[in-house]
Amino acid sequence: MTLQEKNEEISALHFDSSEGRGSSVQNGNNGIGNGIVNGNGNGNGTTREVPEDALHRDFFESIPLFATLFGITFSYLAVFAAPLLVSVGLPVLEQTFGTTPDSVFIPASNTIGQCVALFVVGRLSDSFGRRWFVVFGNILSMIGYMVAARAYNTSVNIGGSFLFGLGAGVQLLTIMFALELVPFNRRYLTYAYILSAWGPILAIAAGIVFTFVATAEDSWRWIAYFAFITSFVSLVFTLVLYHPQPISDTHPAAKREVATKTDWIGTVVWTGSTVSFLLGIYLGGQRYRE
Protein backbone atom coordinates (compact mmCIF):
# COMPACT_ATOMS: atom_id res chain seq x y z
CA MET A 1 0.00 0.00 0.00
CA THR A 2 1.42 3.38 -0.99
CA LEU A 3 1.66 6.35 1.33
CA GLN A 4 -1.10 8.16 -0.57
CA GLU A 5 -3.46 5.18 -0.23
CA LYS A 6 -2.64 4.96 3.47
CA ASN A 7 -3.43 8.64 3.95
CA GLU A 8 -6.74 8.18 2.15
CA GLU A 9 -7.55 5.28 4.46
CA ILE A 10 -6.78 7.45 7.49
CA SER A 11 -8.90 10.26 6.08
CA ALA A 12 -11.79 7.85 5.66
CA LEU A 13 -11.90 7.53 9.43
CA HIS A 14 -12.47 11.26 9.70
CA PHE A 15 -15.19 11.73 7.10
CA ASP A 16 -18.00 9.42 6.13
CA SER A 17 -18.96 9.14 2.49
CA SER A 18 -22.69 9.30 3.19
CA GLU A 19 -24.75 11.81 1.23
CA GLY A 20 -25.25 15.21 2.78
CA ARG A 21 -24.28 18.81 2.44
CA GLY A 22 -22.17 19.00 5.60
CA SER A 23 -20.42 16.97 8.25
CA SER A 24 -18.93 17.60 11.66
CA VAL A 25 -16.94 15.61 14.20
CA GLN A 26 -18.52 15.03 17.58
CA ASN A 27 -16.14 14.31 20.45
CA GLY A 28 -17.86 12.41 23.19
CA ASN A 29 -17.01 13.67 26.67
CA ASN A 30 -19.81 11.87 28.43
CA GLY A 31 -18.17 8.47 28.62
CA ILE A 32 -20.09 7.12 25.63
CA GLY A 33 -17.23 7.45 23.12
CA ASN A 34 -16.34 9.32 19.94
CA GLY A 35 -18.51 9.43 16.86
CA ILE A 36 -18.64 11.12 13.47
CA VAL A 37 -21.86 12.95 12.77
CA ASN A 38 -22.89 13.37 9.13
CA GLY A 39 -25.79 15.63 8.38
CA ASN A 40 -27.57 17.54 5.68
CA GLY A 41 -26.84 20.99 7.08
CA ASN A 42 -30.16 21.17 8.97
CA GLY A 43 -29.07 19.34 12.07
CA ASN A 44 -30.35 15.97 10.90
CA GLY A 45 -27.97 13.11 10.45
CA THR A 46 -26.70 9.80 11.70
CA THR A 47 -23.77 9.02 13.94
CA ARG A 48 -21.16 6.46 12.94
CA GLU A 49 -19.20 5.21 15.92
CA VAL A 50 -15.42 5.05 15.54
CA PRO A 51 -13.30 3.07 18.00
CA GLU A 52 -11.59 5.30 20.51
CA ASP A 53 -8.08 4.29 19.50
CA ALA A 54 -8.72 3.79 15.78
CA LEU A 55 -6.92 6.88 14.55
CA HIS A 56 -4.11 6.44 17.06
CA ARG A 57 -3.54 2.81 16.10
CA ASP A 58 -3.82 3.41 12.36
CA PHE A 59 -1.28 6.22 12.50
CA PHE A 60 1.34 4.17 14.30
CA GLU A 61 0.81 1.13 12.06
CA SER A 62 1.45 3.07 8.85
CA ILE A 63 4.71 1.50 7.69
CA PRO A 64 5.02 3.61 4.48
CA LEU A 65 4.60 6.77 6.53
CA PHE A 66 7.27 5.82 9.04
CA ALA A 67 9.61 4.70 6.27
CA THR A 68 9.18 8.10 4.62
CA LEU A 69 9.87 9.86 7.90
CA PHE A 70 12.92 7.64 8.34
CA GLY A 71 14.32 8.85 5.02
CA ILE A 72 13.56 12.48 5.84
CA THR A 73 15.32 12.01 9.17
CA PHE A 74 18.53 11.10 7.36
CA SER A 75 18.19 14.21 5.22
CA TYR A 76 17.74 16.37 8.30
CA LEU A 77 20.68 14.63 9.96
CA ALA A 78 23.01 15.57 7.10
CA VAL A 79 22.05 19.25 7.43
CA PHE A 80 23.32 19.55 10.99
CA ALA A 81 25.90 16.80 11.22
CA ALA A 82 28.05 17.81 8.24
CA PRO A 83 28.74 21.47 9.18
CA LEU A 84 29.28 20.51 12.81
CA LEU A 85 31.69 17.72 11.94
CA VAL A 86 33.56 20.01 9.54
CA SER A 87 33.85 22.73 12.19
CA VAL A 88 35.17 20.28 14.75
CA GLY A 89 37.58 18.78 12.21
CA LEU A 90 38.85 22.14 10.90
CA PRO A 91 42.23 21.81 12.69
CA VAL A 92 42.76 18.50 10.90
CA LEU A 93 41.96 20.12 7.56
CA GLU A 94 44.58 22.79 8.24
CA GLN A 95 47.16 20.09 8.90
CA THR A 96 46.41 18.64 5.46
CA PHE A 97 46.18 21.84 3.41
CA GLY A 98 48.24 24.13 5.57
CA THR A 99 47.14 27.12 7.62
CA THR A 100 45.49 29.78 5.47
CA PRO A 101 43.08 32.67 6.15
CA ASP A 102 40.68 31.06 3.67
CA SER A 103 40.02 28.14 6.04
CA VAL A 104 37.29 30.13 7.76
CA PHE A 105 35.26 30.01 4.55
CA ILE A 106 34.90 26.22 4.70
CA PRO A 107 32.08 26.41 7.29
CA ALA A 108 31.06 29.93 6.21
CA SER A 109 30.36 28.96 2.60
CA ASN A 110 27.95 26.32 3.88
CA THR A 111 25.98 28.98 5.75
CA ILE A 112 25.90 31.26 2.71
CA GLY A 113 24.61 28.43 0.51
CA GLN A 114 21.84 27.66 2.99
CA CYS A 115 20.74 31.32 3.09
CA VAL A 116 20.44 31.41 -0.68
CA ALA A 117 18.50 28.14 -0.95
CA LEU A 118 16.14 28.75 1.96
CA PHE A 119 14.86 32.00 0.48
CA VAL A 120 14.09 30.52 -2.93
CA VAL A 121 13.07 26.91 -2.31
CA GLY A 122 10.36 27.45 0.28
CA ARG A 123 8.14 29.57 -1.97
CA LEU A 124 8.78 27.61 -5.16
CA SER A 125 8.07 24.25 -3.52
CA ASP A 126 4.70 25.60 -2.38
CA SER A 127 3.74 25.99 -6.03
CA PHE A 128 5.68 23.34 -7.92
CA GLY A 129 5.47 20.57 -5.33
CA ARG A 130 7.75 19.24 -2.62
CA ARG A 131 9.03 15.91 -3.90
CA TRP A 132 11.44 16.89 -6.64
CA PHE A 133 12.86 19.76 -4.64
CA VAL A 134 13.72 17.29 -1.88
CA VAL A 135 15.25 14.90 -4.41
CA PHE A 136 17.27 17.68 -6.03
CA GLY A 137 18.44 18.93 -2.63
CA ASN A 138 19.75 15.50 -1.69
CA ILE A 139 21.52 15.10 -5.04
CA LEU A 140 23.12 18.55 -4.79
CA SER A 141 24.28 17.81 -1.25
CA MET A 142 25.79 14.51 -2.35
CA ILE A 143 27.73 16.27 -5.12
CA GLY A 144 28.99 18.85 -2.63
CA TYR A 145 30.04 16.20 -0.11
CA MET A 146 31.93 14.26 -2.76
CA VAL A 147 33.71 17.40 -4.00
CA ALA A 148 34.71 18.25 -0.43
CA ALA A 149 35.80 14.68 0.26
CA ARG A 150 38.12 14.58 -2.74
CA ALA A 151 39.40 18.15 -2.38
CA TYR A 152 43.14 18.68 -2.82
CA ASN A 153 43.27 22.25 -1.49
CA THR A 154 41.26 24.68 0.60
CA SER A 155 39.63 26.42 -2.39
CA VAL A 156 38.10 23.18 -3.70
CA ASN A 157 36.89 22.34 -0.21
CA ILE A 158 35.19 25.74 0.01
CA GLY A 159 33.45 25.09 -3.31
CA GLY A 160 32.21 21.71 -2.10
CA SER A 161 31.02 23.27 1.15
CA PHE A 162 29.01 25.88 -0.79
CA LEU A 163 27.40 23.19 -2.95
CA PHE A 164 26.26 21.06 -0.04
CA GLY A 165 25.15 24.29 1.65
CA LEU A 166 22.75 24.87 -1.24
CA GLY A 167 21.48 21.31 -0.89
CA ALA A 168 21.30 21.66 2.88
CA GLY A 169 19.00 24.65 2.46
CA VAL A 170 16.50 22.29 0.85
CA GLN A 171 17.16 19.49 3.34
CA LEU A 172 16.56 21.89 6.21
CA LEU A 173 12.96 22.29 5.05
CA THR A 174 12.30 18.55 4.98
CA ILE A 175 11.16 18.50 8.58
CA MET A 176 8.41 20.98 7.64
CA PHE A 177 7.47 18.80 4.69
CA ALA A 178 7.37 15.78 7.01
CA LEU A 179 4.92 17.48 9.36
CA GLU A 180 2.57 18.06 6.42
CA LEU A 181 2.16 14.29 6.07
CA VAL A 182 0.54 13.78 9.47
CA PRO A 183 -2.53 15.13 11.30
CA PHE A 184 -2.10 18.17 13.53
CA ASN A 185 -2.43 16.16 16.72
CA ARG A 186 0.42 13.86 15.65
CA ARG A 187 2.91 16.50 14.59
CA TYR A 188 4.58 16.81 17.97
CA LEU A 189 5.24 13.05 17.94
CA THR A 190 6.60 13.25 14.40
CA TYR A 191 8.91 16.11 15.32
CA ALA A 192 10.14 14.22 18.39
CA TYR A 193 10.70 11.10 16.27
CA ILE A 194 12.94 13.01 13.85
CA LEU A 195 14.87 14.85 16.56
CA SER A 196 15.46 11.66 18.54
CA ALA A 197 17.35 10.21 15.58
CA TRP A 198 19.88 12.97 14.94
CA GLY A 199 20.14 14.47 18.42
CA PRO A 200 22.51 11.80 19.80
CA ILE A 201 24.71 12.09 16.68
CA LEU A 202 25.22 15.78 17.28
CA ALA A 203 26.02 15.17 20.93
CA ILE A 204 28.92 12.88 20.04
CA ALA A 205 30.08 14.76 16.93
CA ALA A 206 33.53 15.46 18.38
CA GLY A 207 34.02 11.78 19.18
CA ILE A 208 33.02 10.81 15.64
CA VAL A 209 35.59 13.20 14.15
CA PHE A 210 38.39 11.97 16.41
CA THR A 211 37.48 8.36 15.57
CA PHE A 212 37.69 9.07 11.85
CA VAL A 213 41.04 10.81 12.27
CA ALA A 214 42.49 8.06 14.43
CA THR A 215 41.30 5.01 12.50
CA ALA A 216 40.42 5.94 8.90
CA GLU A 217 43.08 6.06 6.22
CA ASP A 218 41.69 9.27 4.71
CA SER A 219 41.00 10.70 8.19
CA TRP A 220 38.95 13.91 7.76
CA ARG A 221 37.59 12.89 4.35
CA TRP A 222 35.30 10.41 6.07
CA ILE A 223 33.46 13.37 7.58
CA ALA A 224 32.18 14.17 4.08
CA TYR A 225 31.69 10.48 3.26
CA PHE A 226 29.49 10.12 6.35
CA ALA A 227 27.28 13.02 5.24
CA PHE A 228 27.23 11.62 1.68
CA ILE A 229 25.92 8.28 2.98
CA THR A 230 23.14 9.90 5.02
CA SER A 231 22.01 11.96 2.02
CA PHE A 232 22.09 8.89 -0.23
CA VAL A 233 19.87 6.93 2.17
CA SER A 234 17.45 9.85 2.27
CA LEU A 235 17.45 10.06 -1.53
CA VAL A 236 16.53 6.38 -1.90
CA PHE A 237 13.65 6.58 0.59
CA THR A 238 12.40 9.82 -0.94
CA LEU A 239 12.35 8.47 -4.48
CA VAL A 240 10.54 5.29 -3.46
CA LEU A 241 8.10 6.45 -0.79
CA TYR A 242 7.70 10.22 -0.68
CA HIS A 243 4.69 11.06 -2.86
CA PRO A 244 2.85 14.08 -1.43
CA GLN A 245 -0.29 15.36 -3.10
CA PRO A 246 0.62 17.27 -6.30
CA ILE A 247 -0.10 20.97 -6.10
CA SER A 248 -1.88 20.74 -9.46
CA ASP A 249 -4.66 18.72 -7.80
CA THR A 250 -5.76 21.71 -5.74
CA HIS A 251 -4.34 24.68 -7.66
CA PRO A 252 -4.18 23.83 -11.39
CA ALA A 253 -2.94 27.29 -12.39
CA ALA A 254 -0.40 27.65 -9.57
CA LYS A 255 2.70 26.75 -11.61
CA ARG A 256 1.86 29.12 -14.43
CA GLU A 257 1.08 31.96 -12.05
CA VAL A 258 4.32 31.53 -10.13
CA ALA A 259 6.38 31.35 -13.32
CA THR A 260 4.90 34.60 -14.62
CA LYS A 261 4.43 36.60 -11.42
CA THR A 262 7.59 35.78 -9.48
CA ASP A 263 10.09 38.64 -9.36
CA TRP A 264 13.04 36.68 -10.73
CA ILE A 265 15.22 39.77 -11.17
CA GLY A 266 14.56 40.78 -7.58
CA THR A 267 15.42 37.26 -6.46
CA VAL A 268 18.78 37.41 -8.22
CA VAL A 269 19.51 40.88 -6.78
CA TRP A 270 18.55 39.77 -3.27
CA THR A 271 20.68 36.64 -3.55
CA GLY A 272 23.73 38.59 -4.71
CA SER A 273 23.22 41.18 -1.98
CA THR A 274 22.93 38.53 0.72
CA VAL A 275 26.07 36.73 -0.43
CA SER A 276 28.01 40.01 -0.59
CA PHE A 277 26.81 41.02 2.86
CA LEU A 278 27.76 37.70 4.46
CA LEU A 279 31.12 37.66 2.70
CA GLY A 280 31.78 41.16 4.03
CA ILE A 281 31.04 40.04 7.56
CA TYR A 282 33.36 37.05 7.32
CA LEU A 283 36.15 38.99 5.62
CA GLY A 284 35.93 41.90 8.03
CA GLY A 285 35.82 39.67 11.06
CA GLN A 286 38.63 37.31 10.07
CA ARG A 287 41.05 38.22 7.31
CA TYR A 288 41.06 42.00 7.78
CA ARG A 289 40.33 42.26 11.48
CA GLU A 290 43.82 43.63 12.17
Secondary structure, 3 states (H helix, E strand, C coil): CCHHHHHHHHHHHHCCCCCCCEEEEECCCCCCCCEEEEECCCCCEEEEECCCCHHHHHHHCCHHHHHHHHHHHHHHHHHHHHHHHHHHCHHHHHHHHCCCHHHHHHHHHHHHHHHHHHHHHHHHHHHHCCHHHHHHHHHHHHHHHHHHHCCCCHHHHHHHHHHHHHHHHHHCCHHHHHHCCCCHHHHHHHHHHHHHHHHHHHHCHHHHHHHHHHHCCCCCHHHHHHHHHHHHHHHHHHHHHCCCCCHHHCCCCHHHHHHHHCCHHHHHHHHHHHHHHHHHHHHHHHHCCC
